[in-house]
Amino acid sequence: MKKQMLLAAMSLAILSAYGHAAPADKATTEQLKPAAQQTQAALWASRVLSRYHYKAVPLDDAMSEKIFDRYFKSLDAEKLFFVQTDLDKYAGAKAKLDDGIVGENLQVPFDIYNLYQQRFAERIAYARELLKTKPDFTLDESYQYDREKADWPKSDAEVKDLWRKRVKNDWLRLKLAGKDDKAIRDTLDKRYENYLSRSRKLNNEDVFQIFMNAYAMSIEPHTNYLGPRASDNFDIQMRLSLEGIGAVLQTRDEYTVIREIVTGSPAGMSGKLKVGDKIVAVAQGDNGALQDVLGWRIDDVVQQIRGPKDSTVRLQVLPGDAGPDAKPVMVSLVRKKISMEEQSAKKTIMEVRDGTVKRRIGVISLPTFYQDFEARRRGDKDYKSATRDVARLLGELKKDKVDNVLIDLRNNGGGSLTEAVELTGLFIDKGPVVQQRSAEGRVEVENDTVPGLAWDGPVGVLINRGSASASEIFAAAMQDYGRGIIIGEPSFGKGTVQTLISLDRFAQDKSRLGELKMTVAQFFRINGGTTQLRGVTPDIKLPQLADAENFGESSYDNALPYTVIKPAVYIPAGEVKDIVPMLEKKHDARVAKDKDFQFLVDDVNYVKKQRKDNLISLNEKVRRKERDEQEARAKLRDARLAAAPSADDPILVPDPKEAVKNAVAAKPAGAKQTKQAAAAAVKGVSRTDDGLQGDERSLAAELEAEKAAKNAKDVLLNEAVHILADEVALLKTDTRLASRVLPYAPDR
């Protein structure tokens, strides 16, 4: 089965690796050089990209110049390390990177990276030197915190001034949070040291990945090079399973720390590992030698711990509550298949009071359009699939007698094209779902061929700017068929299809060369339009939280243009547009009186102004005033969150299965504990800036803040649920309207 992907972006943070990164004590500033398999991979990638890409572009001098510019920006996006003379130094190579790729000579991009490492070390050393003096916070000066669109610094003096202001801002944030000078110096010195330590752990595989993505993304934004390890991680994300012990890891102060333990996994069942424990060494099998992993990169430690199902891995662990001189303990675990259930589709039921009547709305949250391609190809009956999971949840919601269903696709960046088509098929009888146009101009229609529906009642789809690709296909099809109400903000605007092409087939030996995630087609709505650049426009708009100028397809300088083709032949399933004006009227009246909603609108406007200004004062008096205003705003919101829920708020209906599970897992909290938990939740969503970065807080505090944020009131979801409850009320009181909106269910 062809793996056709529809993803908004592939993070460059998922770097490839052909081997293991050196431990910290061996990671030096030595000059990195390209490996033979990397030059080979670059050559074959160029041949594939220049011939088979949807927007095939020759690898010539013009492309070389684009790669050159993008490579420098990939290394130094905020323009804080290089100066203009560094770019000028390599000006002669700007139009020759293509020759290096074809000639299997990648020394120039590696030389550029080595210079970057040198500049990185120089800037961090200067920042640490600045900590010996105390900044003057009475001066009237400001700091530009987003420099992505700024010019390169012209001189060393200019870049030093940028770093002076950056350090001053870091210092001021901690000072405003109540830290004294000594604590500030210690915190920042350690922070900058960690920057340098992480930078030194990058290896030649990472450099190659960054350079190859500078090439791939110079063609089109959604084309990427995936090194062998990045390719493996991509497959794991799509099938939502891996073979390991079931522990989520994090790097903190050179230690690999257990951040989360998956319920029912080998790590969880053993009872020998706890959140906060530090893994200091790993051994394979019952008798393998221990490998010290202190200071290793997190992906290298993960690679050691993962392994074939039913194999043994031994971990030397320092308990989280023990001191650094405590004696480590040995934990032996047998690896099993781990399902990443956190990323699977999930359902909840929310009730809305409508006078004396309660409307039950089923909410299905779908984080990604996942599918285990390999298991499906093998014919496994229980292969992992987003559509199959949603179909099961819809069956459960039917039994729960919900009145309406909301599919929550916020921040769902896409996934499998097949899943997007089949998921749409759960809500329509049969018919076209999406059109694909190849590079040759050939148009193919992807159809739902399975008769019948999993859900014939009313439907809503909640989207935001992070909803992309497969999410947009589903939302667009539901909108074109008149099958569901689209609620939220305009989606990402990605209308391209990617496929994975393995480069290993071209290897001269058994080396792994990685994969290309390459754009091969553009998709179009069945009405002939496309989501490219414009995205899906909601029927009912909610506040736009994302920065559309810097996030979304339209923010890319080389995105494919918007265009239209001939519509497919399809019969609309309903006329949702007939009910939208009535729902909008009710929505507008409700949110005008909803304090939580108005607070959200105020916060969005405040953040938009900050983004536009792109400057922050370094004057303590000014910043204290701004801080006091922010805290006053936060107190208003916190007081609102701590208050009893409004009678109009949707109520989450407890899942009986979860209730039983929770009753077994924990004792009931007393009144005092309940108040403490509520206070912690309020504190967790506080907007007060503590000046710290994530790994500088305690793990317990970080996890508590995440839990509080997760449990905080979801204003937009609540309003979407209200909208669907309004729809139910209108359909139940107007049979003629119901017959137009729900032709699949004439009895409703």
C-alpha positions in Angstrom: 0.0 0.0 0.0 1.4 3.4 -1.0 2.1 5.7 2.0 0.5 8.9 1.0 1.0 11.6 3.6 -0.7 14.9 4.2 1.3 16.6 6.9 1.6 20.3 7.7 5.3 20.2 8.5 8.1 17.9 9.6 10.0 19.3 12.5 13.7 19.8 11.8 14.2 18.9 15.5 13.7 15.3 14.6 17.2 14.8 13.4 18.6 11.8 11.6 21.4 9.6 13.0 23.4 6.7 11.5 25.0 5.9 14.8 25.1 7.1 18.3 26.0 10.7 19.3 29.1 10.8 21.4 28.6 11.1 25.1 29.0 14.7 26.5 32.6 14.2 27.7 33.6 13.1 24.2 31.6 15.7 22.3 34.1 18.4 21.5 34.3 21.3 19.0 36.2 19.1 16.6 35.6 19.8 12.9 32.8 17.7 11.5 33.1 16.1 8.1 30.6 14.4 5.8 30.4 10.6 5.7 30.5 8.6 2.4 26.9 7.4 2.8 25.8 11.0 3.2 27.3 12.3 0.0 25.7 9.3 -1.7 22.3 10.0 -0.2 22.6 13.7 -1.3 23.3 12.7 -4.9 20.4 10.2 -5.1 18.0 12.6 -3.4 18.9 15.3 -6.0 18.1 12.9 -8.8 14.8 12.0 -7.4 13.8 15.5 -6.4 14.7 17.1 -9.8 12.8 14.4 -11.7 9.8 13.2 -9.8 8.7 16.1 -7.5 5.3 17.7 -8.2 7.2 20.9 -8.8 10.3 19.5 -10.3 13.1 22.1 -10.2 16.6 21.4 -11.6 19.5 21.5 -9.2 21.3 24.4 -10.8 23.0 27.6 -9.8 19.7 29.3 -9.0 18.6 26.5 -6.7 22.1 26.5 -5.1 21.6 30.1 -4.1 18.3 29.3 -2.5 19.8 26.4 -0.6 22.6 28.7 0.6 20.3 31.3 2.0 18.0 28.7 3.6 20.9 26.8 5.1 22.2 29.9 6.9 18.7 30.7 8.2 18.2 27.1 9.3 21.4 27.3 11.4 20.8 30.8 12.7 17.1 31.6 12.4 17.1 34.5 14.8 20.4 35.9 13.4 22.2 35.9 16.7 25.4 34.1 15.7 26.6 34.8 12.2 27.5 38.3 11.0 27.2 39.5 7.4 31.0 39.0 6.8 30.5 35.3 7.6 28.1 35.0 4.7 30.3 37.1 2.5 33.2 34.7 3.2 31.3 31.9 1.5 29.8 34.1 -1.3 31.9 32.3 -3.9 30.3 29.0 -3.0 26.7 30.4 -3.1 26.2 29.2 -6.7 28.3 26.0 -6.3 26.4 23.9 -3.7 24.7 22.1 -6.6 28.1 21.1 -8.0 29.1 19.8 -4.5 25.9 17.6 -4.3 26.4 16.2 -7.8 30.1 15.7 -7.3 29.5 14.0 -3.9 31.6 16.7 -2.1 29.7 18.3 0.8 32.7 19.9 2.5 31.4 23.5 2.0 28.1 23.0 4.0 30.1 21.3 6.7 32.7 24.1 6.8 29.8 26.5 7.2 28.4 24.5 10.0 31.8 24.3 11.7 32.0 28.1 11.5 28.5 28.2 13.1 29.7 26.1 16.0 32.7 28.5 16.4 30.4 31.5 16.4 28.0 29.8 18.8 30.8 29.1 21.3 32.0 32.7 21.0 28.5 34.2 21.6 27.8 32.0 24.6 31.2 32.8 26.1 30.4 36.5 25.7 27.0 36.0 27.3 28.6 34.3 30.3 31.2 37.0 30.6 28.4 39.6 30.8 27.0 37.9 33.9 30.0 39.2 35.9 28.6 42.7 35.7 25.2 44.0 36.6 23.0 45.5 33.9 21.7 49.0 34.2 17.9 48.8 34.2 17.3 52.6 34.4 18.2 53.0 30.7 15.4 53.6 28.2 16.2 50.8 25.7 14.3 47.8 24.3 14.9 44.3 22.9 13.6 42.9 19.7 12.7 39.3 20.6 11.8 38.0 17.2 14.6 38.6 14.7 13.7 36.1 12.0 12.9 38.9 9.5 15.8 41.1 10.6 19.0 41.7 8.7 22.2 39.9 9.5 24.3 41.9 12.0 26.9 43.9 10.1 29.7 43.6 12.6 30.9 41.8 15.7 30.1 44.9 17.8 26.5 44.8 16.5 26.0 41.1 17.4 27.5 41.7 20.8 25.0 44.4 21.5 22.2 42.0 20.6 23.6 39.5 23.1 24.0 42.3 25.7 20.3 43.0 25.4 19.3 39.4 25.3 21.2 38.7 28.6 19.8 41.9 30.1 16.2 40.7 29.3 16.9 37.2 30.7 18.2 38.9 33.9 15.3 41.3 34.2 12.7 38.5 33.8 14.3 36.6 36.7 14.6 39.8 38.8 11.0 40.6 38.3 10.2 37.1 39.4 11.9 37.8 42.8 15.4 36.3 42.2 18.4 37.9 43.8 21.6 38.7 41.8 23.4 35.5 42.9 20.5 33.3 42.0 20.1 35.1 38.7 23.8 34.7 37.8 23.8 31.0 38.7 20.6 30.3 36.8 21.7 32.1 33.6 25.3 30.7 33.7 23.9 27.2 33.9 21.4 28.0 31.1 24.1 29.2 28.8 26.3 26.3 29.6 23.5 23.9 28.7 23.1 25.7 25.4 26.7 25.0 24.6 26.5 21.4 25.9 23.5 20.6 23.6 25.2 22.3 20.7 28.3 20.2 21.1 26.2 17.0 20.9 25.2 17.6 17.4 27.1 15.3 14.9 27.6 15.0 11.2 24.3 13.2 10.8 22.5 16.2 12.2 24.4 18.6 10.0 23.6 16.6 6.9 19.9 16.5 7.9 19.8 20.3 8.3 21.6 20.8 4.9 19.4 18.4 3.0 16.3 20.0 4.4 17.5 23.3 3.3 17.7 21.8 -0.2 14.3 20.0 0.0 12.4 22.9 1.5 13.8 25.3 -1.1 11.8 23.4 -3.6 8.5 23.5 -1.7 7.7 23.7 2.1 6.5 20.2 2.7 9.3 18.2 1.1 11.8 16.9 3.6 14.8 14.6 3.9 14.4 12.0 6.7 17.6 10.3 7.9 17.3 6.7 9.0 16.4 7.5 12.6 14.0 10.3 11.7 12.4 7.8 9.2 11.9 5.2 12.0 10.4 7.9 14.3 8.0 8.9 11.5 6.8 5.4 11.1 6.2 5.1 14.8 4.1 8.3 14.8 2.0 6.9 12.0 1.3 3.5 13.4 1.1 4.8 17.1 3.1 1.8 18.4 6.7 0.8 19.1 8.6 -1.9 20.8 10.1 -0.8 24.1 9.5 -0.5 27.8 6.8 2.3 27.9 8.6 5.2 29.5 8.6 8.8 28.2 12.1 10.3 28.7 13.5 13.8 29.1 16.9 15.3 29.5 17.5 17.3 32.6 21.0 18.5 33.7 22.7 15.8 31.6 20.6 13.1 33.1 18.0 11.1 31.2 14.9 11.4 33.5 11.7 9.4 33.3 8.9 11.9 32.6 6.0 9.6 32.2 5.2 5.8 32.5 2.7 4.3 30.2 0.0 2.4 32.0 0.2 -1.4 31.4 3.7 -1.2 29.9 6.7 -3.2 31.1 7.9 -0.1 33.0 4.5 0.4 34.6 3.9 -3.3 35.4 7.3 -3.7 37.0 6.6 -1.2 39.7 10.3 -0.6 39.9 10.4 2.7 37.9 8.9 6.0 39.0 8.5 9.4 37.4 11.7 11.4 38.2 14.0 8.4 38.2 17.3 9.0 36.4 18.7 6.4 33.9 22.5 6.4 34.2 23.4 3.3 32.2 21.8 0.8 29.8 22.7 -2.9 29.0 21.3 -5.3 26.4 20.1 -8.7 27.4 20.8 -10.5 30.7 24.6 -10.3 30.4 25.4 -7.4 28.2 27.9 -4.8 29.5 26.5 -1.6 31.0 26.8 1.5 28.7 27.1 4.8 30.7 24.6 7.2 29.1 25.2 10.2 31.4 25.2 13.3 29.2 24.0 11.5 26.1 21.4 12.9 23.7 17.9 11.8 24.5 17.4 10.2 21.1 20.5 8.1 21.6 19.4 6.9 25.0 16.0 6.0 23.5 17.7 4.1 20.7 19.4 2.0 23.3 16.3 1.3 25.3 14.1 0.4 22.4 14.5 -3.0 20.9 12.8 -6.2 19.6 9.7 -7.4 21.4 10.4 -10.0 24.1 14.1 -9.0 24.3 15.6 -7.8 27.6 17.0 -4.5 28.5 18.7 -3.6 31.8 18.7 -0.1 33.3 20.9 1.3 36.0 18.7 3.8 37.7 19.2 6.5 40.3 15.9 7.0 42.2 14.5 10.5 41.7 14.2 11.2 45.4 17.8 10.1 46.1 20.8 12.4 46.2 23.6 12.4 43.5 25.8 10.1 45.7 23.1 7.5 46.2 23.7 4.0 45.0 22.0 3.2 41.6 19.6 0.2 41.4 19.4 -2.3 38.5 16.1 -2.8 36.8 15.6 -5.6 34.2 12.7 -5.3 31.8 11.4 -7.4 28.9 10.4 -5.2 25.9 6.8 -5.4 24.6 4.7 -3.6 21.9 3.7 -0.3 23.3 0.6 1.5 22.0 0.7 5.3 22.0 -2.9 5.6 23.2 -2.4 9.3 24.0 -2.4 10.1 20.3 -5.4 7.9 19.5 -9.0 9.1 19.0 -10.9 9.7 22.2 -14.4 10.5 23.1 -16.2 12.5 25.8 -19.8 13.5 26.3 -20.9 17.0 27.3 -24.3 18.1 28.4 -25.8 21.5 27.8 -28.9 22.7 29.6 -31.6 24.1 27.2 -34.4 25.2 29.5 -35.6 22.0 31.2 -34.0 19.8 28.5 -30.4 18.5 28.4 -28.7 18.2 25.1 -25.9 15.5 25.0 -23.0 16.2 22.6 -20.5 13.6 21.8 -17.0 15.0 21.3 -14.4 12.9 19.4 -10.8 14.3 19.6 -8.6 13.2 16.8 -4.9 14.3 17.1 -3.7 12.8 13.8 -4.8 10.7 10.9 -2.8 7.6 11.8 -2.6 4.2 10.2 -0.3 1.2 10.6 0.5 0.9 6.9 2.6 -2.2 7.3 0.1 -4.1 9.4 -2.7 -3.3 6.9 -0.5 -4.4 4.0 0.1 -7.7 5.8 -3.7 -8.2 6.2 -3.7 -7.9 10.0 -7.3 -7.7 11.1 -6.6 -5.4 14.0 -4.3 -2.9 12.3 -4.3 0.6 13.9 -6.4 3.1 12.1 -7.9 6.4 12.9 -11.1 5.6 11.0 -11.6 2.3 12.7 -11.2 3.9 16.1 -13.6 6.7 15.3 -16.2 4.3 14.0 -16.0 2.3 17.2 -16.4 5.5 19.2 -19.4 6.6 17.1 -21.0 3.2 17.9 -20.5 3.9 21.6 -21.9 7.4 21.3 -25.0 5.9 19.6 -25.5 3.7 22.6 -25.0 6.7 24.9 -27.9 8.4 23.0 -26.0 11.6 22.1 -27.9 14.2 20.1 -25.0 15.6 18.1 -21.3 14.8 17.4 -18.4 17.1 17.3 -15.1 16.0 15.6 -12.3 18.0 17.2 -9.5 18.4 14.7 -7.6 21.3 16.4 -3.9 21.0 15.8 -4.3 17.9 13.8 -1.6 18.3 11.2 -2.7 15.5 9.0 -1.5 12.0 8.2 -2.8 9.3 5.9 -4.8 10.3 2.8 -6.6 7.0 3.0 -7.7 7.7 6.5 -9.1 11.1 5.5 -11.2 9.5 2.7 -12.4 6.6 4.9 -13.2 8.9 7.8 -15.4 11.0 5.6 -17.1 7.8 4.5 -18.4 7.3 8.0 -20.7 10.4 7.5 -21.7 10.1 3.9 -23.3 7.2 2.0 -21.0 6.9 -1.0 -19.3 9.4 -3.3 -16.2 11.4 -4.1 -14.2 12.9 -1.2 -11.1 14.5 -2.7 -9.4 15.0 -6.0 -5.7 14.6 -6.7 -3.8 16.2 -9.6 -0.4 14.8 -10.5 2.6 16.7 -11.9 1.5 15.6 -15.4 -1.9 17.2 -14.8 -3.8 13.9 -14.5 -6.7 14.2 -12.1 -7.9 11.2 -10.0 -10.9 11.2 -7.7 -10.6 9.4 -4.3 -14.1 8.0 -3.5 -15.8 6.6 -0.5 -17.1 3.3 -1.9 -18.5 1.7 1.3 -22.3 2.1 1.4 -24.0 3.2 4.6 -23.0 5.5 7.5 -21.6 5.1 10.9 -23.4 8.2 12.0 -26.5 9.7 10.3 -27.2 12.5 12.8 -26.0 16.1 12.8 -22.2 16.7 12.9 -19.8 19.6 13.7 -16.1 19.9 12.9 -13.9 22.1 15.1 -10.7 23.3 13.4 -8.0 25.9 14.0 -4.9 27.1 12.2 -3.1 24.0 13.2 -5.6 21.8 11.3 -3.9 20.8 8.1 -3.8 18.5 5.1 -5.9 15.4 6.0 -7.9 17.5 8.5 -8.6 20.0 5.7 -9.7 17.2 3.3 -12.2 15.9 5.9 -13.5 19.4 6.9 -13.8 20.5 3.2 -15.7 17.4 2.2 -18.1 17.7 5.1 -18.6 21.3 4.1 -19.0 20.6 0.4 -21.5 17.8 1.1 -23.4 20.1 3.5 -23.0 17.3 6.0 -21.6 19.2 8.9 -21.0 22.6 10.4 -17.4 23.8 10.4 -16.5 25.8 13.5 -13.3 27.6 14.5 -10.6 29.6 12.7 -9.4 29.2 9.1 -7.2 26.1 8.7 -3.5 25.8 7.8 -3.9 25.9 4.0 -1.9 22.9 2.9 -3.2 21.4 -0.2 -0.4 19.0 -1.2 0.1 15.3 -1.0 3.4 13.6 0.0 4.8 10.2 -0.5 7.7 8.4 1.2 10.6 7.3 -1.1 13.3 5.2 0.3 16.8 6.1 -0.8 18.2 2.8 0.6 17.5 1.1 -2.7 20.3 3.2 -4.3 22.9 2.4 -1.7 26.1 0.8 -3.1 26.4 -1.3 0.1 24.1 -2.0 3.0 24.2 1.6 4.3 20.9 3.2 5.2 20.5 6.5 3.2 17.2 7.6 4.6 14.0 8.7 2.9 12.4 11.6 1.1 9.0 12.8 2.1 8.3 14.4 -1.3 5.3 16.3 -2.7 3.9 14.3 -5.6 0.4 15.8 -6.1 -2.0 18.5 -5.1 -5.4 17.8 -3.7 -8.6 19.7 -4.6 -12.0 19.8 -3.0 -14.8 18.0 -4.8 -16.3 21.5 -5.6 -13.1 22.2 -7.7 -11.5 24.6 -5.2 -8.4 23.8 -3.1 -7.4 24.4 0.5 -3.9 25.5 -0.7 -3.0 28.8 0.8 -6.6 29.7 1.8 -7.4 26.7 4.0 -11.0 25.8 5.0 -13.1 28.8 6.0 -15.4 27.9 9.0 -19.1 28.4 8.7 -19.0 29.9 12.2 -15.8 31.7 13.1 -14.2 31.7 16.6 -11.4 34.0 17.7 -8.2 33.4 15.7 -5.5 32.5 18.2 -2.7 31.7 15.7 -0.5 34.3 14.1 -1.6 33.8 10.5 1.3 35.9 9.2 3.9 33.6 10.6 2.0 30.3 10.8 0.3 28.6 7.9 0.8 27.9 4.3 0.6 31.6 3.3 3.6 32.3 5.6 5.9 30.3 3.2 7.7 32.2 0.5 7.6 29.3 -1.9 4.2 27.7 -1.3 2.3 26.5 -4.4 -0.3 29.0 -5.6 -4.1 28.7 -5.2 -5.9 27.3 -8.2 -9.1 25.6 -9.2 -10.1 22.6 -11.3 -13.3 21.1 -12.6 -15.7 20.0 -9.8 -16.2 16.3 -9.3 -19.7 14.8 -9.8 -21.4 14.6 -6.4 -24.7 15.1 -4.7 -24.8 17.3 -1.6 -26.1 15.3 1.4 -27.7 18.3 3.2 -28.1 22.0 3.3 -26.3 23.1 6.4 -26.0 26.6 5.1 -29.7 27.0 5.8 -29.2 26.7 9.5 -25.9 28.6 9.9 -27.4 32.2 10.1 -29.7 31.1 12.9 -26.8 29.5 14.8 -24.6 32.5 14.3 -27.2 34.8 15.8 -27.5 32.6 18.9 -23.7 32.3 19.0 -23.2 36.1 18.9 -25.7 36.8 21.6 -24.3 34.1 23.9 -20.6 35.1 23.6 -21.4 38.7 24.2 -22.4 37.8 27.7 -19.8 35.1 28.3 -17.0 36.5 30.5 -14.6 33.6 29.7 -15.1 34.1 26.0 -14.5 37.9 26.3 -11.4 37.3 28.4 -10.1 35.1 25.7 -10.8 37.7 23.0 -9.0 40.3 25.2 -6.0 38.0 25.6 -5.9 37.3 21.9 -5.9 41.0 21.1 -3.2 41.6 23.7 -0.9 38.9 22.2 -1.5 40.2 18.7 -0.4 43.7 19.8 2.8 42.2 21.3 3.6 40.3 18.1 3.1 43.5 16.1 5.3 45.6 18.4 8.0 42.9 18.5 9.8 45.0 21.2 10.1 44.6 24.9 11.4 47.3 27.3 14.6 46.7 29.2 13.7 49.5 31.7 12.8 47.9 35.1 10.2 50.6 36.0 8.4 50.1 32.7 8.5 46.4 32.9 7.3 46.3 36.5 4.3 48.4 35.4 3.6 45.9 32.5 4.1 43.0 34.9 1.6 44.5 37.4 -1.0 45.0 34.6 -0.5 41.4 33.5 -0.9 40.1 37.0 -4.0 42.1 37.5 -5.4 40.5 34.3 -4.3 37.1 35.5 -6.0 37.5 38.9 -9.3 38.3 37.1 -9.1 35.2 35.1 -7.9 33.0 38.0 -10.8 34.2 40.1 -13.1 33.3 37.3 -11.6 29.9 37.0 -11.8 29.3 40.7 -15.4 30.3 40.8 -18.2 27.7 40.5 -19.1 26.8 36.9 -21.8 28.9 35.3 -25.2 27.2 34.9 -24.7 27.6 31.2 -21.4 25.9 31.0 -21.4 22.5 29.3 -20.9 19.7 31.9 -18.6 16.8 31.2 -20.5 13.5 31.6 -18.3 11.0 33.5 -17.3 7.8 31.7 -18.4 4.9 33.9 -15.3 2.9 32.9 -13.0 5.8 33.9 -14.8 6.2 37.1 -14.2 2.6 38.1 -10.6 2.8 37.1 -10.1 6.0 39.1 -11.8 4.6 42.1 -9.4 1.6 42.1 -6.3 3.8 41.5 -6.9 6.4 44.2 -8.5 7.2 47.5 -11.1 9.9 47.7 -9.7 13.3 48.5 -10.7 15.1 51.6 -12.1 18.7 51.6 -8.6 20.1 52.4 -7.0 18.1 49.6 -9.7 19.1 47.2 -9.1 22.8 48.0 -5.3 22.4 47.6 -5.8 20.7 44.2 -8.1 23.5 43.1 -5.5 26.1 44.2 -2.8 24.2 42.3 -4.9 24.1 39.2 -5.5 27.9 39.4 -1.8 28.5 40.0 -0.9 26.2 37.2 -2.7 28.4 34.6 -1.3 31.6 36.0 0.2 33.9 33.4 2.9 35.2 35.8 6.3 35.0 34.2 8.8 33.2 36.4 11.7 33.9 34.0 12.6 30.2 33.9 12.8 27.7 31.0 11.0 24.4 31.1 14.0 22.2 32.2 14.9 24.8 34.9 11.8 24.1 36.8 11.3 21.0 38.9 9.8 18.1 37.0 7.0 18.0 39.5 6.2 21.7 38.9 6.3 21.2 35.2 4.0 18.2 35.2 1.6 20.0 37.6 1.5 23.0 35.3 0.8 20.8 32.3 -2.0 18.9 34.1 -3.6 22.2 35.2 -3.4 23.5 31.6 -4.9 20.3 30.3 -7.8 20.5 32.9 -8.4 24.2 32.4 -11.7 25.4 30.9 -11.6 25.0 27.1 -13.6 28.1 26.1 -13.6 27.4 22.4 -14.7 23.7 22.8 -17.5 24.8 25.2 -18.8 27.3 22.6 -18.6 24.7 19.8 -20.7 22.3 22.0 -23.2 25.1 22.6 -23.5 25.7 18.9 -24.3 22.0 18.3 -26.8 22.0 21.1 -28.5 25.0 19.5 -28.6 23.0 16.2 -30.3 20.1 17.9 -32.9 22.4 19.4 -33.6 24.0 16.0 -33.8 20.6 14.2 -36.2 19.1 16.8 -38.6 22.1 16.5 -38.5 22.5 12.7 -39.1 19.2 10.8 -38.8 20.9 7.4 -35.4 22.3 8.3 -34.4 18.9 9.7 -35.3 17.2 6.4 -33.0 19.6 4.5 -30.1 19.4 6.9 -30.4 15.7 7.7 -31.6 13.9 4.5 -29.9 10.7 5.7 -32.2 10.6 8.8 -35.7 11.8 7.7 -37.2 10.5 11.0 -35.3 13.0 13.1 
